[in-house]
């Protein structure tokens, strides 16, 4: 068995070495930074490694973080955090636009910036061989982690590995320090309030940790800045800029912000409080309005619980939004008609947890400011429900 494995390893290694080409002196290796798109998985941009050699006729772009919607169990695996991602490769430019990476990004109006690496021929060759080895069928699939191991962090690490630790980052760059994963994420969700609330509610304490400069490079534009200000150390100790040249391959056209969607978002988020204010005399404690609130918040609380304990994301753990979207509101709803006396203490406790949740939201500034309307409404209705149970009124 051991002999068979050794033989297989030798065959694979020989196959890889036979396939790998030696780059010419005219070859260049570049980092490509692609701007944000309109789909949620493109909101934060993209990073790719491009290796181009006109002598060999080589034009290869390596993309981490690609996936197949048609894969068996795609949505289930995605929700559970088990979705396998892959390294894919293809030409940057191609006569047939269907196979051209650049034309695809242009069609989505996503800007493309090239940073040519100031590498020696040996470093270029090393990066090329690293990427080719990673692109082999047995190596290209990996477990994607959106904030720690994504389409931007992998190119960062491969470039650093190819340079064999000779890259020095600018420790004086204050822009890339002092912010959390969540802070960086929210910068790209300003024009997408629905996604902003949804992601911030779903993600827990792990993304509130402050990032280092290298960790902040999980955002492609941050990696662009990190490399732009970095230096590379030569064998004689001389330091040179890591980026030899920066080229704009495509400049995206500015897109107007859809204020209609933003207005609709605020209207929906404010609707519970507006209904409470405008129809306060018609709303009865324990009635349809209260039951709807308990059901919706309880349902989201259950979803948060499942994301925490039923998935392998890691970033959905320790979610203090559960103080607001309380999963215990579902059993409270089911027992509301019976009005057991202890339910009064539950609603009082729910008020305390609600205040604690708001304090944590403010402390870590999740950016879910639209939730303020719901929290105020919940606080008022929890108080009414506590009195409702205490007095033993009928529904």
N, C-alpha and C positions, 0 to 999 in steps of 0.2 A: 504493500500500500504506500509506504514511504517512498519507495523507488518510483512508483507511478507518478506521485505528486512531484518529485524532483524532476522527472523527465518532462512532465507537463510544464513546469516552471521554466525549464531550459528552452523548450520549444517556443513558449510565449516570449521569452526574453530575446531569443534569436529572431523571431518574427518581427518584434518591435525594432531591434537594431537594424534589421535588413530594410525595414520600411523608412526609418529615419534618414533624412537627407542632410547633407552638409550645406549650410547656408553660405551664400556668396558674400563677398565684402560689401556688395550693394544692398544687402538685406537690411530691413529696419523692423523694429518691434515697437508697437505703440499701445497705449491705453486709450480706448474709446469710451467717452462719457456721453450717454444718450439722455436727453431731457425727459421730463415726465410726460406720460400719456393720459388718456381719458378713462381707461379702464382701471379699476381699483388696484390691480396687481402691477400697474405701470405708473402709479401716482408718484413714486419716489425716484423714478429714472432707472437707468440700467448702465452697467459697466461691462465692457468686453475687451479681450486682448486680440490685437490684430498683428499678424506676422506677414510681411510682404517682401517678396524677393523677385524682382523683375527678371533676373538671370534664370532662375529655376521655374519661372512662371507660377510662383506660389502666391496665393492670395487667400489667406485663411483667417477667419474670425472665430474666436472661441467664446461661447456664451455659456456661463453657468446659470443655473436657476430656470432651466426650461422644463416644461412638463407637457403631458398629453391629456387633453380633456377626455379622450376616448378610452383611456386606460380603464381596466376593470376596477370597479369600486372607487372611482376617482373622488367623488364627493364625500363618501364615507371616510376614506383615508385622509382626505384633506382636513375634514373636521376633527379627526382624532390626532392629527399631527404625524401621521405615518406615511404621507405621500412621498414616494421616491422622486427626486429631481435628477436631472441629467446635465452633463456637459455636452453641448452640441457644437458643431462647427460647419462653416460654409464660407463661400466667397463674399467679400464686402461688396464688390461690384461685379456685375455679370450682365452680358448682353440681354438675356431674358430677365426682365424685372421680377418675375415670379421667384427667382432664385437669388436675388440680390438683397443683402441685408440693408445696404444703404437706401435702396429704393423703398424697401418696406418701412424703414423709419421715416423717410420723407413723406410717404403716403399717410402716416399718422401725425405729420407735422411735429416731429420730435427733433430738436436740435442735436447735432452730433459734433463733438469736439475731439480732436486727436491730439494726444501728447506723445511725441516721439521720445522713447527712452534713450538716454545717453549711455548706452551699453557698449562694452567691448565685444568683438566678434565671439569670444568665448561665452560671455554672458547671454548674448543673443541665442547662440546655439543651445545653451543650457535651458533657456526658457522655452525654446521650440521643442526640445526633447521632453521637457516636463509636460507641456500641453499635449503633445502627441501621445505620451504615455497615459495621461489622464483621460484622453479621448478614446482609448481602447475599450471595446465592449465590456470587458470584465472590470473596468475601472470607472467608467463614466457616470454610473449611478451612485447617488449619495443621499444622505438624510439632510434635508434642507431645514435650516433654522433661521427664520426671517430677520432676526436682529443680530445674530452671532455668526452665522455661516451662510451667506447669501451670495448673490451675483456680484456684489462689490467687494466683500471681504476675501473671497477666494482669489480674484485677480490681485488684490493687495498682497496676499501671502505668497502667491506664485512669483510675482515680480521680486519680492524681498528674498525669496528662496533662490531665485536665479542669480541675484546679486550677491548671494552668500554672506548676508549680514553686513554688507558695506554701505547700506543706505542709512542716512542720518536725517531724522525728521526735525523740523524747526520747533524747538521747545518754547520759543518766545511767541508763538502764534496763539494769542488769547482767544481767537474766534472759535477754535476747535475744542476748547476745554470749558468745564463748569456747567455743562448741560446734560440732561438725562436723555436716554433713548426716546422717551415720550416727548420731550421738548423738540427734538429733531423731527420726530414723526409729525407732530402737529404743525410744523412749519409748512408742510406739503398738503395740509388738509383744510386750509383756510377757505378755499372756494368750494369745499365739499362738506357742508355741515352735517349731512346725514352720515357720511362715512366717518367723520370726526367723532360724533357721538357714539356710533356703533363700535368703532375700534377702541375708543377710550373706555367704554363701559365693559368691553370684553377682556381687556388686558389688565393684569394685576401689578402688584408691587415690583416684580423683577425688572420691568422697563422704566422704573423710576430711579434706578441706580445711575449715578453720574458716570459718564463715559470718559475714557482716556482719548487722546488724539486718534490713536489707531482704531479704537472702538467706534468713535464717531464716524469713521469711514465706512460704516455700514450703509451710509447714504452716499450714492455715487458722486454727487457734487462735492461732498466733503473729501472723498478720496482724490478727486481732481485737485482740490486745494492742497491737500496733504502732500501730494507728489509735486505740485507746482513749486512749493516752498522747500522741498527736500533737497539734500545733497548726496552725492555718492563719493566714496573715498577710493582713490586709486592706490595701487600697490606701493607707490612712493610716498603715500600719506597726503597727497594733494587732494583737495576737495573741489568738486565741480557740481554744477546743477544736475539734478537727476533728469529733468526734462530738457531735452536738447532743443525742441521746437514744438510750438503749439499751433495747430491749424483748425480752422472752423470748416468742417466738411459740409455742414448744412445748418442754416440759421432758421429757426422756427418762426412762423408768423405769430405775433401776439393775438391771443384769443380773448374776446370780451367776457367778462364775468356775468353769469346768468343770475341777475338779482331776483328773477321770478322764483327760482328754486330756493334761494336763500329766504325770500319773504314767505314762501310756503312752509319752509322748515320752522321759522319762528312762529307762524300761525298755529301749526300743529302742536309745537312744544308748549305754547301758551294756552292752548284750548282748554285743558283741565281747569286752570285757574280762572280763565275767562268765564267758563260755564259756572264755576262756583260763585263768582262775583255777581254775574248777571241773573242767576237763577237761585240765589241763596235761600229765598223764601220757599221755593218749590222743592228743594232738595231735602229729603228726610234722612235722618241717621239710619244706617242699615239698609237703605234703599238701593235702587239700581246703580246710582252714581258710585256709591261706596263699594258695592260689590264688584263693579267694573274695575275700579282702582285696585282693589285687593287681588283680583284675578290677573290683571296685566302685570303688576309689580311682582306678584308671586310667581308667575310664569317665567319672567325674565330672571328672577332669583334662582329658579330651578335650572335654567339654561346656564347661568353663571356657575352653579354648583357642578353641573356636568362638565363644563369646560375646565374646571379646576381639578376634579377628581377622576374624570373619565377620558381625559386626553393626555397626550405626551408633549404638548406644546411647551410647557414650563413657564411661558410668559403669561399664562392665564391663571396662575396660582396666586394665592393671597390677594384676592380681589376685594378691596374694601367697598366697591360699589354694591356689594351684597347687603350692606347696611341700609341701602336705599331700596334696591330691588330685593326685597326680603322673601326667600322661598317659603317661610312659615306663614305667609299671608294666604296661601292656598288652604291649609287646614283651618286657619282662622275663618276663612270664608265659609267653609263647609259647616263650621260650628256656630256661625253667627246667629242663625235662627233660634238655636237652643239657649243662647246667652248664658253660658256658665260663668260664674262670678270671676273665675281665674282669668277669663278672656279680657276682663278690664285691665288686669295687670299686664297682660300681653301687649295691649295697645299702648299702655304707658311706657313699657320697655321699648316698644317699636319707636316711640317718639324719641327716647334717649339714643337709641341706635341711629336714628335718622340724623340727629344733631351730630353724633360722632362721625357719621359718614360724610356729612357736609364739611366738617372740620378737616377730615383727611383729604377730601377732594380739594379744599382750598390749600392745605399744607403742601400737597404734591402737585397741585394745579393741573388736574387732568385735562382741563380745557373743555369740559362738558358743561359750559355755562348755560346751555339750553335746558339743563335739568333743574335749574333753580325754580322754574315754575311748578314742576312736578313735586319737588321737595316741599315747597310751601303748601301746596294743595294737600299733600299727604299729612303734613304736620297738623293742619287744621282738621282734617277728617279723622285722623287717629284720635284726636282729643274728643271729637263728637262721638266717635264709636265707643270710647272708654265710658263716657257719660251715658250713652245709649245702653250699654250692658249693665252699668251700675243701677240705672233706674228701672231696668227690666221692661222697657217699652216694647211694643209689638211692631213688627215690620209693616 
